[in-house]
Amino acid sequence: MIIRWEFDAKYSAIANDARLPLVTSELLRAHRLGHHLLVIERPLISELIKLDLSSIDRATLTRLSGEFTQNGAIHRQSKKYIIIENSFDSYINIGEDRIHLSLFQLNTSRILEPSVLLVENSATDGWFLETVLKVHALNTWRGGICFDLAHGGGDEVPNVLESLVHQKKLIVTLVDSDKNSPTSTETKKIDRLEKVVKDNNWKLSFVYSSPCREVENFIPLNTLLNLPCGHACGANEVFLNLEKQEEGTRETLYMFFDLKLGWDGVGEKMTDEERKWIKSKLALAGKLDGMPVPGYGEKIIKQIKADGAHITTLRQHLVQRSWSDLFLSFFEGLWWYFIAAPQIRT
């Protein structure tokens, strides 16, 4: 994450604090390791260089001074960044686009370690999300990202989050919305996760649900059609027939369709409104009421992972406008938590 440190009138009160060289060294180390992206104003660098620091830390400060021309304004395009408060009081304040953290919080937590992305399945969901984040972080600011994946195990995600918040790291949890239509109610998983965050009073834990049904619904249709499970699948005709008719809308059937299991023609467990929405979409695609539509099975992401050609195709499709129009704004809200400097070899 971007960690911005500025010089202000409050610095003089901490300039001689014995903790200042220690936390400064840890911040510089996090930058060198590529865990986060540290941006320090040059007037503050001139003060920090006076501290009792190692030669490596001093060299890093000099490097940051040189990089300020390039990175000094990057926070202005960020959806979320950390700004350090020059205080050793306990202080965290979450704003719309910035997180105010005191030096005390940095000194008494594990925030400077890689951020954590908690997902329901790290081997499939986690791999796919990491691919998306890397592709678009590179396209957006031509830099890297850094995070540790954590496996939630489906219904166990709240329990895993409970254990993670005690570590006092920066945590982002992303779960499937399980929505069958744009008007479906939010998954109850969100309430459970937000309760964990509130009960443990750790403000640097952020909870999101997908804007589509599941992680698989993020996969571009053209990528899916090229997979073994996409060859001759009966659902292909439905989505291809709808492409032009749904052009320009952010509420496509593909976003909320159960790509794994398909549509049984009944939707017994859905609400009347969800059934009505899906049936109206299927009618546009030429499907008669009650006609089932097959799914693509449980191995969609595994099939992409297993073949380098499919991975290359996925990366190409992720930057196409048809995909970006639907999902780019969502991922823009995520990757800033994971922005990091390139690792510096010493």
N, C-alpha and C positions, 0 to 999 in steps of 0.2 A: 504494500500500500504506500501511497505517497505520504511521507512524514515531513512536514514543513516546520522549520524552526527559525523564528525571527528574533531580531534584536529589538527590545523595548525597554521602557523605564524600569520594569520589574527585575531586569537582569541584575542590576547592581546589588539587589538584596540577596542574591544567591551566588554571586561571583566567588565568594570565599567559602562556600559550603563544601565540606569534605566529600559529599556525595556527587558533586558536579563532575569531577573528572571520571568517576566510575560510570555514571550513566552516559556521559559523552562517549566514552570508549565503547560501551555496549551499542550505542546508536551507530557509531562508525563501523563497528564489526558487522552489524546487521546489514548495512549497506554493502560492505565488501563481499559478504557471503551471498548477496543477491536475494535476501529475504524480503527486503522492502526497498523503496526508493527514497533516499534521504536528500532533502533540499534545504540548505542552510544559507541564509542571507549573508552576503560578504561582510557587512559590519560585525555580525556575530562571529563569523569565522576569525576575524581579527582579534576578538576577545578570547575565543576558545583556544587559539594557538598558544596563548600565554599559560595554559594549564599544564600540569604535570602529566603529560601524555607520552606514549611510546612513539618511536620514530615512524612506525607503521600508521598510527593514528594521525600523526602530523602530516604524513604524506597523503593520507586520505582527505584531510581537510584542504590541503592544497589542491588536490584533484577536484573536490567539490566546488571550490572557488572558481576553478576554470570551467566547470560544467554549468555554472549558474546561468550563464548566457543562454544555454540551450534549455535548461530545465526550470529556470526561475519562474516561469509563468504557466507551467503545465497544470498546476492546480486549478486554473481558471476553466479548463475544459473537463475537469474531473467531476463525476457525480458524487464521489465521497473521498475525502482525504483527512488525514490527521494533522492538526496544528498543535504544536507544543506550547503549553503555558509555562512561563518561567516562574515556577513555584514548586516547592516540595510539600505543599498541602495535598490532601487527597481530593482529586477533582476529575470528574468526567462529565462532559456535556455533549449530547448528540444533537447537532443541528441538521438542517435540511441537506446540506452538502459537505459539512465539515464536522469533525469530531475533535473537540477540545480536550486535551489530555495534559495533566500536570506531569512534571518530571518524576514526582513521587509514584504515579501510576506506572510509568515506564520502568521504574526502579524496583517495583514490588510485584510485577506480573511477568507473564511470558509473551507479552505482545510483540516483542522484537523477534521472536521465533516465527517461522513461516505461518501464515494464516491457515485456517483449516476450512476445507469444503466438505461438509457432511452431506452424504447422499444416501439413497435407499440401497443402492447396489454399486459399490466402488468399481467392480470389475467391468461392468457394462455402462451403467449410467455415468459413473465417474469418468471412465475413459472417454466417452462421447463428449461430455461437457468440457473436459480438459482440452479436447481437440478444438471445439468451437471457440473457447476462450483464447487459446493460443493463436488461432487464425485471425481473430478480430482484434486482439490486442496488438498483434504485429501490424495489421493494416491501419489501426487507429493512431498509434504513436511510435510504431516501429521499435518497440521495446519488448521486454520479456515479462512473464508472470511467474509467480512462485506461490505454491500452496501445498499443503499435505492433504491427501484424500482420506476421509474417514468413512468406513462402511457402517451403514445404519441397520441393515438387515430388515427392511420392511417395517413392520409394526414396532420394532425395537428402537427406531430412531429417537424417540423421546428419552429412552433410557441411556442411549449412547451420548446424546446431547447433555444429559445430566452429568455424566462423568467428565465430559469435555469442559463444561463451564467452570468446574473446580480447578482446571489447569490455568485459567485466566489467560487464554489466548484469544485472538480475534477469530471468531467463528461465523461462517455463513452456512446455513442449512437450506438445502433446496429439496423439496419433495414434490411428487406428482400431485396435480390438482384433482385428478380423477373426474374431471368435469365431462359430462356427456353432451353439453351444449354451452354456448356463451353465457346463458342465464342460469346455469347450475349454481347451487350454493357452494361456498368455499368448503374444501375438505376439512373435516373435524381434526385432522392431524395438525393443522395450523394452530388451533386453540390449545392443543396439548403441548405443542412445542413452545408457544409463547408463554404458557403457564410455567414451564420449566425455567425459562429466562427470567421471568418476573420473580418466581419463588427464590431463585438463587442470586438475584440482584446483580447480574453481570450484564452491563449495558452493551458490551462489545460482542454481543451475539445477535445475529440478524437472521430472520426467518423469511423464506420466500417459497411460493408455490409456482409451478410452471403455468404459463398463460395458456397452455394447451393441455390435453388430457394427461399424457405421460411423456417421458423423455423421448420415446420413439417417435412421437408426433413432431419433434423438432427436425427429424431427418428429412432432407429434401426428397420430394416425390421421385425425381429423376434418379437419385441415388438408390432408392428402394426398388425401383423397377429393374435396376441392373443386377440386383442380388439374386442368388439361387431361389430364394423364397418368393421373389417377385416375378419370376418367369411364369407366364400363363396363369397367374392368380386371377380369380374372378373379380376381385376388387379393382383391378387395374382399369377396367372399362368405366367403372363408376367415377373414379378420380379424374381420368382423362376427359370424360364427357363434361365434368364440372369445371375444368380449368378455365375455359373462356367465360363461362357463365358467372363464375365467382371472381373473375379478375377485378382487382381494386378493392375487394372486401377483406376485412380482417377477421371475418367469422366464417372460415371455410369448414366444410365437412371433415377434410383431412386433419384439421387441428384437433378435433374432438372425437374422431372415430376410434374405436378399439382396434388398433392395427394388429394386435396379437390374435384376438379371438374372433373379430368380425362382428356382424350383426345377425341376430337369429330371426329377424323379421317380426319379433314381438316386443322386446325390451321390457320384460315383466318387472324388473327392478328399477326402472326409470320412472320419473314423474311424468304426468300427462304432457307437461310443457316440453320436456326433453324428447319424448316420443314424437310429438308433433313436429318439432324442429328437425329431427333426423329424417322423418318420413318426407317432409317437404323437400329436403335436400336430395334424397334418393329419387323422388319423383322427377326432380329437375334432370337427374342423370338417366331417366328412362326406366327406373325400377318400379314395378307394380307394388302396391301395398301388400306387406306380408312376405315379400320375397327376401330370403336371406342373402347376406353378402359375406363371403369367406374372409378370414383374416390371413396374416402372413406368418403366424407362428411365433414362438418364444425366442427365436435365435436371430432376430434382425440385426442387433448390434454386434453379436458374436460373428456373424457372417462378414460384416464390414471389417472388423478387427483382423480376421483371418486372412485377408487378401490385400496386399499392398496396392493393387490396382483400384480396389474399392475405396481405400483410404484416400488415395490421390483424387479420385472422382468426388468423394465427399468434400474434400477441401475446396475443390473447384466450385462445387455447387453452393457451398456456404457463403460465397461472396457474390452470388448472383442476386440481382435486384428482387426477384420474386421471393426469395428467402428473407432478404434483409428487410423488406417492407413489413413482413409479419413479425420477425423476431429480433431484429438488431437492437431496437430500443430496450428490450428486456435484458439482453446480455450486456448492453452498455451500463446498466445499473449494477452489474455483477463484477465485471473484470477489474474495475478500479479498486476493489478490495484486495486484489492480488498483483497489482502492478509492482514490478521490482526492477532494481538495477541489474545490469549484467554482472555476473560474479567476477570479482577482481582477483587475479592470481598474484600471490605475494611470495 
